[in-house]
Amino acid sequence: MSLGKRVSNWFAERLGLDDLPFFKTPDYMFHANEWLGALVAASFIYTVISGLILLLYYNAAAGYQSTEAIINQVPYGSVVLYSHLYGSYAMIILAYVHMFRNYFVGAYKKPRELLWILGVLMLVLTLGASFLGYSLIGDALAVSAVDVGAGIVTSIPQLSFLIPIIFGNYDTGDYTRVLALHIILVALIGLLFVFHFFLAEHYGMMPSRKVKPKAPAVYTKEEWSKFNPWWPRNFVYMSSLVFMTWGFILAIPNALAYLNGLPQYFNPFMNPKPAPPPNSPAAAHITTYPPWFFLFLYKIADFTSDVVVFLMIGVIIPLIYLLIVPFLDRTDELHPLRRKVFSGIGILMITYLIQTSLWGDLAPGVQVSVKDQVIAYLVPAIIVALGLTFLNPMEQKVRPSSAISPMTSILFVVISLLFSGAVVQLIDYPSPLTFSIAMFLGSLFFLGARSMGSLVLNKNVSRSVPNRPVSEVNTSVMISNEKKKRLAEVIMSILFVLVVVIVAQMWTIPPTGYASNLFGVDLGLVFLMLGESISLYHYVVYKKPTEKEE
């Protein structure tokens, strides 16, 4: 018995892991787009851990000064602070992607209605906690955002008494009340997460429409018992996703902080550094924005002076719709093109969210006439309605095993761009660090290109040779998998060497000052390589000889 198997058995026996009632996973579900909930959970866990570290140093009674002290005086304080900020950003983006993905596959239908409602409530709490956390920085942008929030509450009759309860004395730089509410909302997210997690484990992940084309889409106990157990395969795969999520959360904001000098119009989206303090001369020269995830509300406020209408359009109607959609869509159809009304509403919600957020960034505070509002929002509605009218389900003509998901395509494009940039940096500034980064990104690019090329090639082969015997196909898959496993073992060795090189040099980075963010970049790269190594280990050890999808 191998060492890995003995270690796995030791943990399973001591912790009773084989008896856990967690969901067993079929082979075809080991894709990142099936595990979006795990990515959201990984972001949440990272944000909680980094937030607890920040609590040791943050003084809410002097918000801005305390933030500056963490960045400039606490060892690796800026690394923790920026990654905490981007951890919340990642959580918001992934929660949106997770929610809309489940919306279009019909995962809100019976028996997952309560699971869906809890998810929507968690997204609302996440936006609230992120807004309060963003405000704790205490810079000019944060004070402006709180001013807007306080203004909305004040404009609602009889609710002005909530201002000191929610925001306290923020205008004097005291964020004690804001911090308390921030922690309360995070605790509520954690509480709902526990219920959400156990419900998700109870019902299991949404089966493919190829397997379960109608609601209720759940596996029977007999089917479920044949799948891969939670321990160790699910755990190993989930660990690889957690490390890679944490790697991106650490690497991206610290790289942006190290690059420095981003233009002003990138501030709401990309620059993790605080703006000037609210009463400083420099504050008069910046354009104030709310946090990027509330830019759509910022623009909707330009549509009307009536706060009730504003809240109805921007918050209440979308929220109520998302909460009750399981009870509005009562058919058992799961294909989005057999639920055209609800699919159309979902497409428009995404379109309007992005469109209004960009509008808020490009033309903040510019009043919009009713005519312009109608033109802006009617055109997408007409396009979506016409498009859905002429589109019909084609799933019988598509081989899911040969499809490239949108997330995979986007990720490959991002990796390609990062690899190109790394090569340029290596040429301009040759060093062990730039070489390590270029090698790591080059490995990811090679894997992605090989994987996508293989999918395209398989698709073409399947069209040209449609009637190959099953035994011949299985033999071909086995040979292909064995080659991939040998390649994976080589890449794991390379990644291990790169991790050693980066860890050996990252301890020479100063703990404070401008260069300290390189530590965050290096740590993020180490996490990314560990995540990729665990993913390759999962591939080598657990992928079955004739398993066609990974």
Disulfide bonds with the S-S distance in Angstrom:
none
